[in-house]
């Protein structure tokens, strides 16, 4: 390691000891005030905007003063449903300055999710973008607010924020306790009502520090945020920027090939988000293999969904960059992360290693967690009691094991095990083998009710453009050749134009596939 690398690492480690997000911003703004923090990518280069770390702190404090005049105080619950924009980051840092409790909501959420979050959180304010991407968020917010016993005040915060002179407003002292609950994030709620996950500044800083340490990024890098900032990965990434002092390009709406111009224009060196993002970049690269998709790109990183090992090798070979994948969840945003220092086999087949302050215990195959980045529990205390064991470890519901090197290998979800004639079948194992077939773009394997077998194995396949339609016979022959046990072979194949995915990191929604095909008879051969 060079002296410069040691110095940068020492600086990041020191900043990581900040008690609160506001303290972390203040320290970064003092250290490198004129360094660019955020770059808003517009549809046209003339619409691009930049904000330095000093300007981010200044605008956040002015917004804190404006919010204070509206009645936001330490502990006030504020929900916000906003896209990935500079103004959103400013608002979150302003709320962090006041010590308010934030409840971020993904912009694609509608009546069910937003209404549930408002009722459960008791939010007194709700910030929305107005009409955004053809949907009137203000109308939805007011309709939901008026139905509540204590309606929250609805604020439009797309391109303007409430501001005031902080010297003319008596602001409370910045919060000093990083262990107080100041964030309520929401699980996806794909099988039941969402859960309100309680986080502290300290848990989010710990998660971001893990990401920063693993990825080995520095001031010369240009990051990118193409995912919804309201996802728990938003503060993860922000913490990383504050620790290492490099900027990120913000994309209000990510789509390929449209977003590529912004990546190229700003010389992005690290991108990603999830497995779905890797696959999209790879598909674009294949349209013109002779020219690098993003010439400056050296690292793809992400998590949120399983990564087939073959995809790792395709990305590194064809995109010419490193691919590091990690493991996180709303309850613990960063649990493990692959590092550029890992071997190809480690990066392809594991989720990386945990940081020093994350304990992983495997109990009866289930991964359990205890550490600084783990949430403080749930809004519903009964859910908290059910989720943590007697030693304070969070039950994740994920199955896996640790290697001799300390890397985590995930083998599936406890609820994603298909039981066929009493035999357990890992859906993930079958999916990874399916992905190797040249006519498979992506695949999801689900169990469907069957009176004779308990469950049958159904492979749902999304094919790449121009691929000939697959048959069940071709799929089973491929899996046999790959060495899959006979009792694990799919008995049913469904071809779909696109697998249903959640709007954040593109995770496949298997419950929708079970709903769609569970009551549908299999096509006759």
TORGU-393763 format. One record per residue (C-alpha): residue in three letters; z, y, x; residue number from 0. Coordinates in steps of 0.2 Angstrom, whole numbers, plus 5000, padded with zeros to 4 digits. Layout:
! TORGU-393763
PT|ALA|Z|Y|X|NUM
...
//
This chain:
! TORGU-393763
PT|UNK|5000|5000|5000|0
PT|UNK|4995|5017|5007|1
PT|UNK|5008|5031|5009|2
PT|UNK|4999|5041|4995|3
PT|UNK|5000|5026|4983|4
PT|UNK|5019|5024|4987|5
PT|UNK|5022|5043|4984|6
PT|UNK|5012|5042|4967|7
PT|UNK|5022|5026|4962|8
PT|UNK|5038|5034|4967|9
PT|UNK|5034|5050|4957|10
PT|UNK|5030|5039|4941|11
PT|UNK|5046|5029|4943|12
PT|UNK|5056|5045|4944|13
PT|UNK|5047|5052|4928|14
PT|UNK|5050|5036|4919|15
PT|UNK|5069|5039|4920|16
PT|UNK|5066|5053|4908|17
PT|UNK|5078|5051|4893|18
PT|UNK|5066|5058|4880|19
PT|UNK|5047|5061|4877|20
PT|UNK|5050|5079|4878|21
PT|UNK|5059|5079|4894|22
PT|UNK|5045|5068|4901|23
PT|UNK|5032|5081|4895|24
PT|UNK|5042|5096|4903|25
PT|UNK|5044|5087|4920|26
PT|UNK|5025|5083|4920|27
PT|UNK|5021|5101|4915|28
PT|UNK|5032|5107|4929|29
PT|UNK|5024|5095|4942|30
PT|UNK|5006|5097|4938|31
PT|UNK|5004|5112|4926|32
PT|UNK|4985|5115|4928|33
PT|UNK|4980|5097|4928|34
PT|UNK|4970|5092|4913|35
PT|UNK|4980|5081|4900|36
PT|UNK|4968|5079|4885|37
PT|UNK|4949|5080|4883|38
PT|UNK|4943|5081|4865|39
PT|UNK|4926|5073|4865|40
PT|UNK|4914|5082|4852|41
PT|UNK|4898|5076|4845|42
PT|UNK|4890|5089|4855|43
PT|UNK|4895|5093|4873|44
PT|UNK|4898|5111|4868|45
PT|UNK|4911|5105|4856|46
PT|UNK|4922|5097|4870|47
PT|UNK|4939|5104|4872|48
PT|UNK|4952|5102|4886|49
PT|UNK|4971|5105|4887|50
PT|UNK|4981|5105|4903|51
PT|UNK|4999|5098|4903|52
PT|UNK|5006|5116|4904|53
PT|UNK|4996|5121|4888|54
PT|UNK|5001|5105|4880|55
PT|UNK|5019|5109|4882|56
PT|UNK|5016|5128|4877|57
PT|UNK|5007|5123|4861|58
PT|UNK|5020|5110|4857|59
PT|UNK|5034|5122|4858|60
PT|UNK|5025|5135|4847|61
PT|UNK|5022|5121|4834|62
PT|UNK|5040|5116|4835|63
PT|UNK|5045|5134|4831|64
PT|UNK|5033|5134|4816|65
PT|UNK|5039|5117|4810|66
PT|UNK|5057|5124|4811|67
PT|UNK|5053|5138|4800|68
PT|UNK|5047|5126|4787|69
PT|UNK|5063|5117|4788|70
PT|UNK|5060|5103|4800|71
PT|UNK|5077|5099|4809|72
PT|UNK|5084|5086|4821|73
PT|UNK|5083|5070|4811|74
PT|UNK|5071|5076|4798|75
PT|UNK|5059|5062|4793|76
PT|UNK|5041|5068|4795|77
PT|UNK|5026|5056|4791|78
PT|UNK|5009|5060|4798|79
PT|UNK|4992|5052|4794|80
PT|UNK|4980|5060|4807|81
PT|UNK|4965|5055|4818|82
PT|UNK|4965|5054|4837|83
PT|UNK|4964|5073|4841|84
PT|UNK|4973|5085|4852|85
PT|UNK|4981|5093|4837|86
PT|UNK|4989|5076|4833|87
PT|UNK|4996|5074|4851|88
PT|UNK|5003|5092|4850|89
PT|UNK|5011|5089|4833|90
PT|UNK|5020|5073|4839|91
PT|UNK|5026|5082|4855|92
PT|UNK|5032|5096|4844|93
PT|UNK|5042|5084|4833|94
PT|UNK|5049|5076|4849|95
PT|UNK|5055|5093|4854|96
PT|UNK|5064|5095|4838|97
PT|UNK|5071|5078|4838|98
PT|UNK|5063|5074|4821|99
PT|UNK|5060|5056|4815|100
PT|UNK|5041|5052|4815|101
PT|UNK|5033|5040|4804|102
PT|UNK|5014|5038|4810|103
PT|UNK|5002|5031|4798|104
PT|UNK|4984|5024|4802|105
PT|UNK|4971|5036|4794|106
PT|UNK|4962|5022|4785|107
PT|UNK|4978|5018|4775|108
PT|UNK|4977|5021|4757|109
PT|UNK|4988|5021|4741|110
PT|UNK|4997|5005|4744|111
PT|UNK|5002|5008|4762|112
PT|UNK|5005|5026|4762|113
PT|UNK|5015|5025|4746|114
PT|UNK|5025|5011|4752|115
PT|UNK|5029|5021|4769|116
PT|UNK|5034|5037|4760|117
PT|UNK|5045|5028|4748|118
PT|UNK|5054|5017|4761|119
PT|UNK|5055|5031|4774|120
PT|UNK|5061|5045|4763|121
PT|UNK|5049|5057|4773|122
PT|UNK|5052|5075|4768|123
PT|UNK|5035|5081|4776|124
PT|UNK|5018|5073|4776|125
PT|UNK|5005|5079|4788|126
PT|UNK|4987|5074|4783|127
PT|UNK|4969|5080|4789|128
PT|UNK|4963|5086|4773|129
PT|UNK|4946|5079|4769|130
PT|UNK|4941|5068|4783|131
PT|UNK|4926|5056|4785|132
PT|UNK|4922|5058|4767|133
PT|UNK|4940|5054|4760|134
PT|UNK|4952|5067|4753|135
PT|UNK|4968|5064|4761|136
PT|UNK|4976|5079|4754|137
PT|UNK|4973|5074|4736|138
PT|UNK|4980|5056|4739|139
PT|UNK|4995|5064|4748|140
PT|UNK|4999|5076|4733|141
PT|UNK|4996|5062|4720|142
PT|UNK|5008|5050|4729|143
PT|UNK|5021|5064|4733|144
PT|UNK|5023|5070|4715|145
PT|UNK|5027|5052|4710|146
PT|UNK|5042|5052|4721|147
PT|UNK|5060|5058|4716|148
PT|UNK|5060|5070|4731|149
PT|UNK|5042|5074|4734|150
PT|UNK|5038|5078|4753|151
PT|UNK|5030|5094|4758|152
PT|UNK|5011|5091|4761|153
PT|UNK|5004|5099|4776|154
PT|UNK|4986|5100|4782|155
PT|UNK|4986|5098|4801|156
PT|UNK|4968|5094|4806|157
PT|UNK|4963|5109|4816|158
PT|UNK|4977|5121|4813|159
PT|UNK|4996|5118|4815|160
PT|UNK|5011|5128|4809|161
PT|UNK|5015|5140|4824|162
PT|UNK|5028|5153|4828|163
PT|UNK|5035|5162|4843|164
PT|UNK|5048|5151|4850|165
PT|UNK|5057|5166|4857|166
PT|UNK|5059|5173|4839|167
PT|UNK|5065|5157|4832|168
PT|UNK|5082|5149|4836|169
PT|UNK|5077|5132|4840|170
PT|UNK|5090|5118|4842|171
PT|UNK|5092|5112|4860|172
PT|UNK|5079|5098|4865|173
PT|UNK|5086|5081|4861|174
PT|UNK|5095|5073|4875|175
PT|UNK|5098|5055|4868|176
PT|UNK|5083|5044|4871|177
PT|UNK|5092|5029|4862|178
PT|UNK|5092|5038|4845|179
PT|UNK|5080|5031|4832|180
PT|UNK|5066|5044|4831|181
PT|UNK|5051|5033|4826|182
PT|UNK|5046|5022|4811|183
PT|UNK|5031|5012|4814|184
PT|UNK|5023|5000|4801|185
PT|UNK|5018|4982|4803|186
PT|UNK|5001|4978|4796|187
PT|UNK|5007|4970|4781|188
PT|UNK|4993|4958|4780|189
PT|UNK|5004|4944|4771|190
PT|UNK|5017|4955|4763|191
PT|UNK|5024|4972|4762|192
PT|UNK|5024|4981|4779|193
PT|UNK|5040|4982|4789|194
PT|UNK|5047|4999|4795|195
PT|UNK|5050|4996|4814|196
PT|UNK|5062|5007|4822|197
PT|UNK|5059|5014|4839|198
PT|UNK|5067|5026|4851|199
PT|UNK|5060|5038|4864|200
PT|UNK|5067|5026|4877|201
PT|UNK|5059|5010|4870|202
PT|UNK|5042|5019|4870|203
PT|UNK|5044|5026|4887|204
PT|UNK|5049|5009|4893|205
PT|UNK|5033|5001|4885|206
PT|UNK|5022|5015|4893|207
PT|UNK|5029|5013|4910|208
PT|UNK|5025|4994|4909|209
PT|UNK|5007|4998|4905|210
PT|UNK|5006|5011|4919|211
PT|UNK|5014|5000|4932|212
PT|UNK|5002|4985|4928|213
PT|UNK|4986|4995|4928|214
PT|UNK|4988|5004|4944|215
PT|UNK|4980|5020|4938|216
PT|UNK|4982|5037|4946|217
PT|UNK|4977|5055|4946|218
PT|UNK|4959|5052|4950|219
PT|UNK|4957|5041|4934|220
PT|UNK|4950|5047|4918|221
PT|UNK|4957|5037|4903|222
PT|UNK|4951|5036|4885|223
PT|UNK|4959|5034|4868|224
PT|UNK|4946|5026|4856|225
PT|UNK|4960|5018|4844|226
PT|UNK|4969|5027|4831|227
PT|UNK|4983|5038|4839|228
PT|UNK|4995|5033|4825|229
PT|UNK|4995|5015|4831|230
PT|UNK|5010|5011|4842|231
PT|UNK|4998|5011|4857|232
PT|UNK|4997|5030|4855|233
PT|UNK|5013|5034|4863|234
PT|UNK|5011|5020|4875|235
PT|UNK|4995|5028|4882|236
PT|UNK|5003|5046|4881|237
PT|UNK|5018|5040|4892|238
PT|UNK|5005|5033|4905|239
PT|UNK|4997|5050|4906|240
PT|UNK|5013|5059|4908|241
PT|UNK|5019|5047|4921|242
PT|UNK|5003|5047|4932|243
PT|UNK|4996|5065|4928|244
PT|UNK|4978|5060|4923|245
PT|UNK|4968|5064|4908|246
PT|UNK|4962|5054|4893|247
PT|UNK|4946|5057|4883|248
PT|UNK|4951|5057|4864|249
PT|UNK|4938|5050|4852|250
PT|UNK|4941|5055|4834|251
PT|UNK|4929|5041|4828|252
PT|UNK|4924|5027|4840|253
PT|UNK|4907|5019|4837|254
PT|UNK|4894|5011|4849|255
PT|UNK|4882|5017|4855|256
PT|UNK|4887|5034|4849|257
PT|UNK|4903|5036|4859|258
PT|UNK|4894|5031|4875|259
PT|UNK|4888|5049|4878|260
PT|UNK|4906|5055|4879|261
PT|UNK|4912|5041|4891|262
PT|UNK|4897|5045|4903|263
PT|UNK|4899|5064|4901|264
PT|UNK|4917|5064|4906|265
PT|UNK|4916|5050|4919|266
PT|UNK|4928|5038|4911|267
PT|UNK|4936|5025|4923|268
PT|UNK|4946|5015|4911|269
PT|UNK|4943|5010|4893|270
PT|UNK|4947|4997|4881|271
PT|UNK|4958|4994|4866|272
PT|UNK|4957|4976|4861|273
PT|UNK|4946|4960|4862|274
PT|UNK|4935|4968|4849|275
PT|UNK|4932|4983|4860|276
PT|UNK|4927|4972|4875|277
PT|UNK|4915|4962|4864|278
PT|UNK|4907|4979|4858|279
PT|UNK|4905|4985|4876|280
PT|UNK|4897|4969|4881|281
PT|UNK|4885|4969|4867|282
PT|UNK|4879|4986|4872|283
PT|UNK|4877|4981|4890|284
PT|UNK|4866|4967|4885|285
PT|UNK|4854|4979|4878|286
PT|UNK|4850|4985|4895|287
PT|UNK|4857|4973|4908|288
PT|UNK|4848|4982|4923|289
PT|UNK|4858|4998|4921|290
PT|UNK|4878|5000|4920|291
PT|UNK|4884|5005|4903|292
PT|UNK|4896|5017|4910|293
PT|UNK|4893|5020|4928|294
PT|UNK|4911|5026|4932|295
PT|UNK|4920|5012|4923|296
PT|UNK|4931|5001|4934|297
PT|UNK|4943|4994|4921|298
PT|UNK|4944|4988|4904|299
PT|UNK|4961|4985|4897|300
PT|UNK|4969|4981|4880|301
PT|UNK|4978|4969|4869|302
PT|UNK|4982|4966|4851|303
PT|UNK|4972|4950|4849|304
PT|UNK|4968|4934|4858|305
PT|UNK|4955|4935|4872|306
PT|UNK|4944|4920|4875|307
PT|UNK|4944|4915|4894|308
PT|UNK|4925|4915|4893|309
PT|UNK|4924|4933|4887|310
PT|UNK|4934|4938|4902|311
PT|UNK|4921|4931|4914|312
PT|UNK|4906|4938|4904|313
PT|UNK|4914|4955|4904|314
PT|UNK|4918|4955|4923|315
PT|UNK|4901|4948|4927|316
PT|UNK|4890|4959|4916|317
PT|UNK|4899|4975|4915|318
PT|UNK|4905|4974|4933|319
PT|UNK|4923|4980|4930|320
PT|UNK|4940|4972|4930|321
PT|UNK|4947|4966|4913|322
PT|UNK|4966|4966|4911|323
PT|UNK|4973|4960|4895|324
PT|UNK|4991|4961|4888|325
PT|UNK|5003|4956|4875|326
PT|UNK|5011|4968|4863|327
PT|UNK|5017|4970|4845|328
PT|UNK|5023|4984|4834|329
PT|UNK|5041|4978|4838|330
PT|UNK|5038|4979|4857|331
PT|UNK|5022|4989|4861|332
PT|UNK|5020|4982|4879|333
PT|UNK|5028|4965|4883|334
PT|UNK|5016|4958|4897|335
PT|UNK|5001|4965|4905|336
PT|UNK|4988|4958|4917|337
PT|UNK|4986|4968|4933|338
PT|UNK|4970|4971|4944|339
PT|UNK|4980|4962|4957|340
PT|UNK|4980|4946|4948|341
PT|UNK|4968|4932|4951|342
PT|UNK|4953|4929|4940|343
PT|UNK|4961|4913|4933|344
PT|UNK|4977|4923|4929|345
PT|UNK|4967|4937|4920|346
PT|UNK|4956|4925|4911|347
PT|UNK|4970|4913|4904|348
PT|UNK|4986|4922|4903|349
PT|UNK|4993|4938|4895|350
PT|UNK|5000|4945|4912|351
PT|UNK|5018|4946|4917|352
PT|UNK|5032|4956|4909|353
PT|UNK|5041|4970|4918|354
PT|UNK|5058|4968|4926|355
PT|UNK|5067|4975|4911|356
PT|UNK|5058|4963|4899|357
PT|UNK|5066|4946|4896|358
PT|UNK|5056|4932|4889|359
PT|UNK|5064|4916|4883|360
PT|UNK|5054|4902|4875|361
PT|UNK|5063|4892|4862|362
PT|UNK|5055|4877|4854|363
PT|UNK|5038|4884|4859|364
PT|UNK|5042|4901|4851|365
PT|UNK|5042|4917|4862|366
PT|UNK|5057|4927|4861|367
PT|UNK|5060|4944|4868|368
PT|UNK|5074|4955|4874|369
PT|UNK|5072|4972|4884|370
PT|UNK|5071|4990|4884|371
PT|UNK|5054|4991|4875|372
PT|UNK|5060|4980|4861|373
PT|UNK|5063|4990|4844|374
PT|UNK|5080|4994|4838|375
PT|UNK|5076|4984|4822|376
PT|UNK|5069|4987|4805|377
PT|UNK|5072|5000|4791|378
PT|UNK|5078|4985|4780|379
PT|UNK|5094|4978|4789|380
PT|UNK|5091|4961|4782|381
PT|UNK|5074|4960|4791|382
PT|UNK|5084|4965|4807|383
PT|UNK|5096|4951|4805|384
PT|UNK|5082|4938|4802|385
PT|UNK|5072|4944|4816|386
PT|UNK|5085|4943|4831|387
PT|UNK|5094|4927|4836|388
PT|UNK|5112|4926|4841|389
PT|UNK|5109|4932|4859|390
PT|UNK|5099|4948|4853|391
PT|UNK|5082|4941|4857|392
PT|UNK|5068|4946|4845|393
PT|UNK|5059|4931|4837|394
PT|UNK|5040|4935|4839|395
PT|UNK|5033|4920|4829|396
PT|UNK|5021|4918|4844|397
PT|UNK|5019|4901|4853|398
PT|UNK|5017|4900|4871|399
PT|UNK|5024|4896|4888|400
PT|UNK|5028|4904|4905|401
PT|UNK|5018|4898|4921|402
PT|UNK|5027|4896|4938|403
PT|UNK|5021|4913|4943|404
PT|UNK|5029|4921|4928|405
PT|UNK|5013|4924|4918|406
PT|UNK|5014|4921|4899|407
PT|UNK|5001|4910|4891|408
PT|UNK|5000|4912|4872|409
PT|UNK|4995|4896|4862|410
PT|UNK|4994|4903|4845|411
PT|UNK|5005|4909|4830|412
PT|UNK|5018|4898|4822|413
PT|UNK|5010|4902|4806|414
PT|UNK|4993|4899|4813|415
PT|UNK|4995|4880|4816|416
PT|UNK|4985|4869|4805|417
PT|UNK|4994|4853|4799|418
PT|UNK|4981|4840|4796|419
PT|UNK|4987|4823|4791|420
PT|UNK|5004|4827|4799|421
PT|UNK|4995|4832|4816|422
PT|UNK|4997|4850|4822|423
PT|UNK|4981|4859|4827|424
PT|UNK|4981|4875|4836|425
PT|UNK|4968|4887|4829|426
PT|UNK|4967|4897|4845|427
PT|UNK|4962|4881|4855|428
PT|UNK|4947|4878|4843|429
PT|UNK|4942|4896|4843|430
PT|UNK|4941|4897|4862|431
PT|UNK|4930|4882|4863|432
PT|UNK|4919|4889|4849|433
PT|UNK|4917|4905|4858|434
PT|UNK|4908|4896|4872|435
PT|UNK|4893|4891|4860|436
PT|UNK|4879|4903|4864|437
PT|UNK|4876|4906|4845|438
PT|UNK|4894|4911|4841|439
PT|UNK|4898|4929|4842|440
PT|UNK|4916|4927|4836|441
PT|UNK|4925|4914|4827|442
PT|UNK|4941|4912|4817|443
PT|UNK|4948|4895|4813|444
PT|UNK|4959|4893|4797|445
PT|UNK|4967|4879|4788|446
PT|UNK|4963|4877|4769|447
PT|UNK|4972|4867|4756|448
PT|UNK|4966|4849|4755|449
PT|UNK|4974|4836|4743|450
PT|UNK|4970|4821|4754|451
PT|UNK|4974|4829|4771|452
PT|UNK|4986|4843|4767|453
PT|UNK|4975|4855|4776|454
PT|UNK|4957|4854|4783|455
PT|UNK|4950|4863|4797|456
PT|UNK|4938|4877|4793|457
PT|UNK|4928|4887|4806|458
PT|UNK|4922|4904|4801|459
PT|UNK|4909|4910|4812|460
PT|UNK|4901|4927|4815|461
PT|UNK|4884|4925|4824|462
PT|UNK|4876|4937|4836|463
PT|UNK|4860|4946|4830|464
PT|UNK|4845|4935|4831|465
PT|UNK|4854|4918|4833|466
PT|UNK|4848|4904|4823|467
PT|UNK|4860|4898|4809|468
PT|UNK|4873|4886|4815|469
PT|UNK|4876|4869|4806|470
PT|UNK|4893|4860|4805|471
PT|UNK|4884|4845|4815|472
PT|UNK|4880|4857|4829|473
PT|UNK|4897|4865|4830|474
PT|UNK|4906|4848|4830|475
PT|UNK|4894|4841|4843|476
PT|UNK|4898|4856|4854|477
PT|UNK|4917|4854|4852|478
PT|UNK|4915|4836|4856|479
PT|UNK|4906|4839|4872|480
PT|UNK|4919|4852|4877|481
PT|UNK|4932|4838|4875|482
PT|UNK|4941|4843|4859|483
PT|UNK|4951|4829|4851|484
PT|UNK|4942|4821|4836|485
PT|UNK|4957|4825|4824|486
PT|UNK|4955|4844|4828|487
PT|UNK|4936|4845|4824|488
PT|UNK|4932|4857|4809|489
PT|UNK|4927|4848|4793|490
PT|UNK|4920|4864|4786|491
PT|UNK|4909|4878|4793|492
PT|UNK|4906|4895|4785|493
PT|UNK|4894|4908|4792|494
PT|UNK|4898|4927|4789|495
PT|UNK|4890|4943|4793|496
PT|UNK|4906|4950|4800|497
PT|UNK|4924|4944|4801|498
PT|UNK|4936|4955|4792|499
PT|UNK|4946|4965|4804|500
PT|UNK|4961|4977|4803|501
PT|UNK|4956|4996|4806|502
PT|UNK|4967|4998|4822|503
PT|UNK|4963|4986|4836|504
PT|UNK|4950|4975|4827|505
PT|UNK|4962|4960|4824|506
PT|UNK|4954|4947|4813|507
PT|UNK|4962|4946|4796|508
PT|UNK|4964|4928|4793|509
PT|UNK|4972|4930|4776|510
PT|UNK|4956|4937|4769|511
PT|UNK|4947|4922|4775|512
PT|UNK|4959|4910|4767|513
PT|UNK|4958|4920|4751|514
PT|UNK|4939|4920|4751|515
PT|UNK|4936|4902|4755|516
PT|UNK|4952|4894|4749|517
PT|UNK|4946|4892|4731|518
PT|UNK|4928|4890|4736|519
PT|UNK|4922|4872|4737|520
PT|UNK|4914|4867|4753|521
PT|UNK|4895|4867|4753|522
PT|UNK|4887|4850|4751|523
PT|UNK|4879|4843|4767|524
//
